[in-house]
Amino acid sequence: MNQQKRRIEIYDTTLRDGSQGEGISFSVEDKVRIARRLDEFGVDFIEGGWPGSNPKDVAFFEQMREVKLRHALLTAFGSTRRAGVRPEEDPQIRSLIDSGASAITIVGKSWDAHVIHALRVSLEENLAMIAESVAYLKQHVPMVLYDAEHFFDGYRANPAYALRCLQVAFEAGADRIVLCDTNGGSLPQSIAAIVREVRQALPEAQLGIHTHNDSACAVAGALAAVEEGAMQVQGTINGYGERCGNCDLVPVVAALRFKMGYECLLPDSLRHLTALSQYVDEIANIAPDTRRPYVGRSAFAHKGGLHADAVLKGASYEHIHPEAVGNTRRLLVSELAGSSSIAGKAAEFGIRLDKKSPEARHLMQVVAEHEHAGYSYEGAEASFELLLLRTLGLYKPPFTLKGFRCITEKRGTDKQPITEATVKVEVNGQERLTVAEGDGPVHALDGALRQALLEFYPALERIKLTDFKVRVINGRAGTAAKVRVMIDSTDGEQTWSTVGVSENVIEASWLALVDSVVYGLIRSERLYEALSRPPVLTEKTSSVPTSSPSVSESAAS
C-alpha cells in the first residue's frame, strides 16, 4: 500500500468520450445534469465536449456559464492548430477559448506514422503545432492539458520522437501531459514500463493516463500507470466510450482508495459510488450491468449455501464492505441455497426464522421444487417473499380468482390486433366481473384486474407495471415449452419484481401479475397485521403443513 497517500486527480470524460459509445446520446440538459452530479461527487475535471465540433457542445458550454461548480474544473476538448495556420487564426482554437471553460485539453499526434500518413505533415511541423497551440492557449486559460494520442504505440515505434512530442508540450507550458492508449491494445506491464521511462525523461512533468478497453485492460493499465507515477486518471463513468469503451472510473476510484491507499475525490465520495453509476445509466437510458464490480446489483450477492452461511457468521466472501461504495449485500434464494440463505432472506422481510427449524428446511424443499419447475427467485424477490408467507401460513389472499378469459381478434392485414380480457374475482364475499381492452393479453388483464380491485384497494392506483420479460425455459419442447414471465412494478418509491411460470404464456403472465399486485398492496396498506409482529420460528416450533402444496397450487394460491 502507498504510505505517502499521494493524491490522484480524477478526470471525467463521460460527456465527450463516453457519448461516443454506441447507443449513447446525451441531450444538452442530460449533460448539464450529469455535470452537476459529477461535481457533487468530487471529480477534479469534467470534460464537457468539443465546442468547435457540433452545436450541442456549444450550447452545453453556454448553459454551463450559469452553473457554479463547487469542486470540478469544467474542461473543453479540442485539437492542436491546423497545419500551416497560426493558433490565433484557427477557428477551432478560438472556440475553445470562447467556451468559457476553466481548463482546455488539446489532443495531438505522438505516433510518427500518424503524423506522416494521417496528418500528412512533416514531423517538425507536428511538433510546432503542439508547442504553438499549448503556448497560445496558456495565454488565455489557467490550465492546459496535452493528450498525446496513440502515445504507447508511438513510443514503441519511435521512442525518441514520441518523447519529443511530450517535451515540446511541457516546455510550452502544458500543466498535464496525458499518455493515451488510444486503440486500447496495450497491456498493463507495457504501460507500466513506458510510463516509468517517461518519468525518467521528464521528471518534472505532471503525467496523466488515458486508456481504452479494447483488450479488457483499461482499468489495469490505468492503475499500473499510477503506480509508476501518473497523478491523473482519465476515464468515464461505467466505462462508456467508443468501441469497447474507455477506462471505467468506477472501479478505478474504488481501487485507488481501498486497495492502493491513494487519496482521490472528496472524503465521503465513495459512499455515493453506486448511486452515481446508476444515475448515469438512467440518464443514458442504459440497462445497468448487474455484474459491474463494486456497484452492480450482483457485486455482493451470495447464492451458494456455504458462502451465505459464512457471510452471516461474519466470515468474508466480500473484498470490501458493500456499504463503503453505497451498495448492499444480497442473499439469493435458489436450489443452491442453504438454510442460512433462507433464514437470512426471511430476516430481510422482518421474519425471524431459525435456520435449523422445520420451516427453514421445508422452505428449502419448496424452493428446490419450484426452481425445478422453472421458477427463478434471484431476480424476483417479491415473489419469494409471498412464497415465504404462503409456506409459513402467514398469507391471506386479498382476493380470490373465479376465472379470467382473454380474446385476441385481428380484422384485416392492415389492422392492429385487439385484445379483450374478462376477470372475475371475489373480495370479502363480493364478486366483481370486469372487462378491459389492451395492447396485448397482459395489458388487458392488468386493466381488468385493476377495475375489479380498485374500489376495495385504492392504493392500487399508485402501483404501475414498468417492465415485462418472457423467457422460454425448455426450448426443445417447441411451442409446448414452458415460459417464465418476469414483471417489474413500482409504487413510486420502491421497485419490485415478480415471476410466473407455465406452459401457457398468458397464465404465466397472470401469475406474475397477481404477485405484483398483491405485493404492492401489502406494502401500501399493511394488509396483514401478522407482518408487523412476525413470529419467531425455531427448531422447537413448527407450522409446516402436513402435506406440501404442489408447485402449481403454491404458485397460484
RAQUI-V982884 format. One record per backbone hydrogen bond with DSSP energy under -0.5 kcal/mol. CO is the residue of the C=O (numbers start at 0). NH is the residue of the N-H. E is the energy in kcal/mol with one decimal. If there is no record, write none. Layout:
co=CO nh=NH e=E
co=CO nh=NH e=E
This chain:
co=1 nh=4 e=-0.5
co=5 nh=262 e=-1.4
co=8 nh=10 e=-0.6
co=8 nh=232 e=-2.5
co=9 nh=11 e=-0.6
co=9 nh=43 e=-1.7
co=9 nh=44 e=-1.8
co=10 nh=234 e=-2.0
co=11 nh=46 e=-3.1
co=12 nh=15 e=-0.9
co=12 nh=16 e=-0.8
co=12 nh=17 e=-2.4
co=13 nh=18 e=-0.6
co=15 nh=19 e=-0.5
co=16 nh=19 e=-1.2
co=17 nh=20 e=-1.8
co=20 nh=23 e=-1.8
co=26 nh=30 e=-2.2
co=27 nh=31 e=-2.1
co=28 nh=32 e=-2.3
co=29 nh=33 e=-2.5
co=30 nh=34 e=-2.5
co=31 nh=35 e=-2.3
co=32 nh=36 e=-2.0
co=33 nh=37 e=-2.8
co=34 nh=38 e=-2.1
co=35 nh=39 e=-2.2
co=36 nh=40 e=-2.1
co=37 nh=41 e=-1.3
co=37 nh=42 e=-1.8
co=40 nh=265 e=-0.7
co=43 nh=72 e=-2.6
co=44 nh=11 e=-2.9
co=44 nh=46 e=-0.6
co=45 nh=47 e=-0.8
co=45 nh=74 e=-3.0
co=48 nh=50 e=-0.7
co=48 nh=76 e=-2.7
co=49 nh=52 e=-2.3
co=49 nh=53 e=-0.8
co=53 nh=57 e=-1.5
co=54 nh=58 e=-2.6
co=55 nh=59 e=-2.2
co=56 nh=60 e=-2.2
co=57 nh=61 e=-1.8
co=58 nh=62 e=-2.5
co=59 nh=63 e=-2.3
co=60 nh=64 e=-0.6
co=61 nh=64 e=-1.0
co=62 nh=65 e=-1.7
co=63 nh=66 e=-1.1
co=65 nh=67 e=-0.6
co=66 nh=68 e=-0.9
co=71 nh=73 e=-0.6
co=72 nh=45 e=-2.4
co=73 nh=101 e=-1.3
co=73 nh=102 e=-1.7
co=74 nh=47 e=-2.5
co=74 nh=48 e=-0.6
co=75 nh=104 e=-3.0
co=77 nh=106 e=-2.1
co=81 nh=84 e=-1.6
co=85 nh=88 e=-1.9
co=85 nh=89 e=-0.5
co=86 nh=89 e=-1.4
co=88 nh=90 e=-0.7
co=89 nh=93 e=-2.1
co=90 nh=94 e=-2.3
co=91 nh=95 e=-1.4
co=92 nh=96 e=-1.6
co=93 nh=97 e=-2.7
co=94 nh=98 e=-1.0
co=95 nh=100 e=-0.5
co=96 nh=99 e=-1.2
co=101 nh=142 e=-0.8
co=102 nh=75 e=-2.2
co=103 nh=105 e=-0.5
co=103 nh=144 e=-2.8
co=104 nh=77 e=-2.3
co=105 nh=146 e=-3.0
co=106 nh=79 e=-1.7
co=107 nh=148 e=-2.3
co=109 nh=111 e=-0.6
co=110 nh=113 e=-0.8
co=110 nh=114 e=-1.9
co=111 nh=115 e=-2.2
co=112 nh=116 e=-2.7
co=113 nh=117 e=-1.9
co=113 nh=118 e=-2.3
co=114 nh=119 e=-0.9
co=114 nh=120 e=-1.9
co=121 nh=125 e=-1.9
co=122 nh=126 e=-1.6
co=123 nh=127 e=-2.1
co=124 nh=128 e=-2.5
co=125 nh=129 e=-2.0
co=126 nh=130 e=-2.5
co=127 nh=131 e=-2.7
co=128 nh=80 e=-0.7
co=128 nh=132 e=-1.5
co=129 nh=133 e=-2.2
co=130 nh=134 e=-2.5
co=131 nh=135 e=-2.2
co=132 nh=136 e=-2.3
co=133 nh=137 e=-2.2
co=134 nh=138 e=-0.6
co=135 nh=138 e=-1.0
co=136 nh=139 e=-1.9
co=136 nh=140 e=-2.0
co=142 nh=103 e=-2.0
co=143 nh=174 e=-2.6
co=143 nh=175 e=-1.1
co=144 nh=105 e=-2.6
co=144 nh=146 e=-0.6
co=145 nh=147 e=-0.7
co=145 nh=177 e=-3.2
co=146 nh=107 e=-2.3
co=146 nh=148 e=-1.2
co=147 nh=150 e=-1.2
co=147 nh=179 e=-1.6
co=148 nh=109 e=-1.0
co=149 nh=153 e=-2.6
co=150 nh=154 e=-3.1
co=151 nh=155 e=-2.0
co=152 nh=156 e=-1.8
co=153 nh=157 e=-3.1
co=157 nh=161 e=-2.3
co=158 nh=162 e=-2.3
co=159 nh=163 e=-1.8
co=160 nh=164 e=-1.9
co=161 nh=165 e=-1.4
co=162 nh=166 e=-2.5
co=163 nh=167 e=-2.4
co=164 nh=168 e=-1.4
co=165 nh=169 e=-2.5
co=166 nh=170 e=-2.8
co=167 nh=171 e=-1.5
co=168 nh=173 e=-2.3
co=169 nh=172 e=-1.3
co=175 nh=145 e=-2.8
co=175 nh=177 e=-0.6
co=176 nh=178 e=-0.5
co=176 nh=207 e=-2.5
co=177 nh=147 e=-3.1
co=177 nh=179 e=-0.6
co=178 nh=209 e=-2.5
co=179 nh=150 e=-1.2
co=179 nh=151 e=-1.0
co=179 nh=181 e=-1.0
co=180 nh=183 e=-1.2
co=180 nh=211 e=-0.8
co=183 nh=214 e=-1.1
co=186 nh=189 e=-0.6
co=186 nh=190 e=-2.3
co=187 nh=191 e=-2.8
co=188 nh=192 e=-2.0
co=189 nh=193 e=-2.2
co=190 nh=194 e=-2.7
co=191 nh=195 e=-2.1
co=192 nh=196 e=-1.6
co=193 nh=197 e=-2.4
co=194 nh=198 e=-2.5
co=195 nh=199 e=-1.5
co=196 nh=200 e=-1.9
co=197 nh=201 e=-3.0
co=201 nh=204 e=-1.3
co=204 nh=206 e=-0.8
co=205 nh=176 e=-2.8
co=206 nh=230 e=-2.7
co=206 nh=231 e=-0.9
co=207 nh=178 e=-2.7
co=208 nh=233 e=-2.7
co=209 nh=180 e=-3.1
co=210 nh=246 e=-1.7
co=212 nh=215 e=-1.9
co=216 nh=220 e=-3.2
co=217 nh=221 e=-2.1
co=218 nh=222 e=-2.5
co=219 nh=223 e=-2.2
co=220 nh=224 e=-2.0
co=221 nh=225 e=-2.0
co=222 nh=226 e=-2.0
co=223 nh=227 e=-1.0
co=224 nh=229 e=-2.5
co=225 nh=228 e=-1.8
co=230 nh=8 e=-3.1
co=231 nh=208 e=-1.9
co=232 nh=10 e=-2.8
co=233 nh=210 e=-0.7
co=234 nh=12 e=-2.9
co=235 nh=238 e=-1.4
co=235 nh=248 e=-2.6
co=236 nh=239 e=-1.1
co=238 nh=245 e=-0.7
co=239 nh=245 e=-0.8
co=241 nh=244 e=-2.4
co=244 nh=212 e=-2.8
co=246 nh=235 e=-2.4
co=246 nh=248 e=-0.7
co=247 nh=251 e=-1.2
co=248 nh=252 e=-2.7
co=249 nh=253 e=-1.5
co=250 nh=254 e=-2.5
co=251 nh=255 e=-2.7
co=252 nh=256 e=-1.9
co=253 nh=257 e=-2.9
co=253 nh=258 e=-0.5
co=254 nh=258 e=-1.7
co=254 nh=259 e=-1.9
co=255 nh=261 e=-2.6
co=259 nh=1 e=-2.1
co=262 nh=7 e=-3.2
co=265 nh=268 e=-1.7
co=267 nh=270 e=-0.9
co=268 nh=271 e=-2.4
co=269 nh=272 e=-1.6
co=271 nh=275 e=-2.2
co=272 nh=276 e=-2.3
co=273 nh=277 e=-2.3
co=274 nh=278 e=-2.2
co=275 nh=279 e=-2.4
co=276 nh=280 e=-2.0
co=277 nh=281 e=-2.4
co=278 nh=282 e=-2.4
co=279 nh=283 e=-2.4
co=280 nh=284 e=-0.7
co=280 nh=285 e=-2.6
co=281 nh=284 e=-0.7
co=287 nh=289 e=-0.8
co=288 nh=291 e=-1.7
co=289 nh=297 e=-3.0
co=291 nh=295 e=-2.4
co=292 nh=294 e=-2.3
co=295 nh=298 e=-1.4
co=297 nh=300 e=-1.5
co=299 nh=329 e=-2.3
co=301 nh=331 e=-2.9
co=303 nh=307 e=-2.6
co=304 nh=308 e=-2.4
co=305 nh=309 e=-2.2
co=306 nh=310 e=-2.6
co=307 nh=311 e=-2.4
co=308 nh=312 e=-1.2
co=309 nh=314 e=-2.5
co=310 nh=313 e=-1.4
co=314 nh=316 e=-0.6
co=320 nh=323 e=-1.6
co=321 nh=324 e=-1.5
co=321 nh=326 e=-2.6
co=322 nh=325 e=-1.3
co=324 nh=273 e=-2.1
co=329 nh=301 e=-2.7
co=329 nh=331 e=-0.6
co=331 nh=333 e=-0.6
co=333 nh=336 e=-1.4
co=335 nh=304 e=-1.5
co=337 nh=341 e=-1.8
co=338 nh=342 e=-2.7
co=339 nh=343 e=-2.8
co=340 nh=344 e=-2.6
co=341 nh=345 e=-2.4
co=342 nh=346 e=-2.0
co=343 nh=347 e=-1.3
co=344 nh=348 e=-0.9
co=345 nh=348 e=-0.7
co=345 nh=350 e=-2.6
co=346 nh=349 e=-1.6
co=349 nh=351 e=-0.6
co=350 nh=352 e=-0.7
co=351 nh=536 e=-2.6
co=353 nh=356 e=-1.8
co=356 nh=360 e=-1.9
co=357 nh=361 e=-2.7
co=358 nh=362 e=-2.6
co=359 nh=363 e=-2.1
co=360 nh=364 e=-1.8
co=361 nh=365 e=-2.6
co=362 nh=366 e=-2.9
co=363 nh=367 e=-2.3
co=364 nh=368 e=-2.3
co=365 nh=369 e=-2.7
co=366 nh=370 e=-2.8
co=367 nh=371 e=-2.0
co=368 nh=372 e=-1.4
co=369 nh=374 e=-2.5
co=370 nh=373 e=-1.0
co=376 nh=379 e=-0.6
co=379 nh=383 e=-1.6
co=380 nh=384 e=-2.2
co=381 nh=385 e=-1.9
co=382 nh=386 e=-2.4
co=383 nh=387 e=-2.6
co=384 nh=388 e=-2.3
co=385 nh=389 e=-2.7
co=386 nh=390 e=-2.6
co=387 nh=391 e=-1.9
co=388 nh=393 e=-2.7
co=388 nh=394 e=-0.8
co=389 nh=392 e=-1.1
co=399 nh=425 e=-2.3
co=402 nh=423 e=-2.9
co=404 nh=421 e=-2.8
co=406 nh=419 e=-2.9
co=408 nh=417 e=-3.2
co=409 nh=411 e=-0.6
co=411 nh=414 e=-1.1
co=417 nh=408 e=-3.1
co=418 nh=437 e=-2.1
co=419 nh=406 e=-2.8
co=420 nh=435 e=-2.2
co=421 nh=404 e=-2.2
co=422 nh=433 e=-2.6
co=423 nh=401 e=-3.1
co=423 nh=402 e=-1.4
co=424 nh=431 e=-2.7
co=425 nh=399 e=-2.3
co=426 nh=429 e=-2.1
co=429 nh=426 e=-3.1
co=431 nh=424 e=-2.3
co=431 nh=433 e=-0.5
co=433 nh=422 e=-2.6
co=435 nh=420 e=-3.0
co=437 nh=418 e=-1.3
co=439 nh=443 e=-2.6
co=440 nh=444 e=-2.9
co=441 nh=445 e=-2.7
co=442 nh=446 e=-2.0
co=443 nh=447 e=-2.4
co=444 nh=448 e=-2.7
co=445 nh=449 e=-2.2
co=446 nh=450 e=-2.0
co=447 nh=451 e=-1.8
co=448 nh=452 e=-1.8
co=449 nh=453 e=-2.4
co=452 nh=455 e=-1.2
co=452 nh=456 e=-2.6
co=456 nh=459 e=-2.1
co=457 nh=460 e=-2.0
co=458 nh=461 e=-1.7
co=459 nh=462 e=-1.0
co=461 nh=463 e=-0.5
co=463 nh=489 e=-2.3
co=466 nh=487 e=-2.1
co=468 nh=485 e=-2.5
co=470 nh=483 e=-3.1
co=472 nh=474 e=-0.6
co=473 nh=476 e=-2.1
co=474 nh=477 e=-2.0
co=476 nh=479 e=-1.7
co=477 nh=480 e=-1.7
co=481 nh=472 e=-2.7
co=481 nh=473 e=-0.6
co=482 nh=484 e=-0.5
co=482 nh=501 e=-1.7
co=483 nh=470 e=-2.3
co=484 nh=499 e=-1.9
co=485 nh=468 e=-2.7
co=486 nh=497 e=-2.3
co=487 nh=465 e=-3.0
co=487 nh=466 e=-1.5
co=488 nh=495 e=-2.4
co=489 nh=463 e=-2.9
co=493 nh=490 e=-1.5
co=495 nh=488 e=-2.7
co=496 nh=381 e=-1.3
co=496 nh=382 e=-1.0
co=497 nh=486 e=-2.2
co=499 nh=484 e=-2.9
co=501 nh=482 e=-2.9
co=502 nh=504 e=-0.6
co=503 nh=507 e=-2.5
co=504 nh=508 e=-2.0
co=505 nh=509 e=-2.4
co=506 nh=510 e=-2.5
co=507 nh=511 e=-2.0
co=508 nh=512 e=-2.6
co=509 nh=513 e=-2.9
co=510 nh=514 e=-2.0
co=511 nh=515 e=-2.0
co=512 nh=516 e=-2.3
co=513 nh=517 e=-2.9
co=514 nh=518 e=-2.6
co=515 nh=519 e=-1.9
co=516 nh=520 e=-2.2
co=517 nh=521 e=-2.4
co=518 nh=522 e=-2.1
co=519 nh=523 e=-2.5
co=520 nh=524 e=-2.8
co=521 nh=525 e=-1.2
co=526 nh=528 e=-0.7
co=527 nh=530 e=-1.5
co=527 nh=531 e=-0.6
co=528 nh=531 e=-0.9
co=528 nh=532 e=-0.7
co=529 nh=532 e=-0.5
co=530 nh=533 e=-0.6
co=534 nh=351 e=-0.7
co=534 nh=536 e=-0.7
co=535 nh=537 e=-0.7
co=536 nh=353 e=-4.1
co=537 nh=540 e=-1.3
co=540 nh=357 e=-0.5
co=549 nh=553 e=-2.9
co=550 nh=554 e=-2.4
co=551 nh=555 e=-1.8
co=552 nh=556 e=-1.0
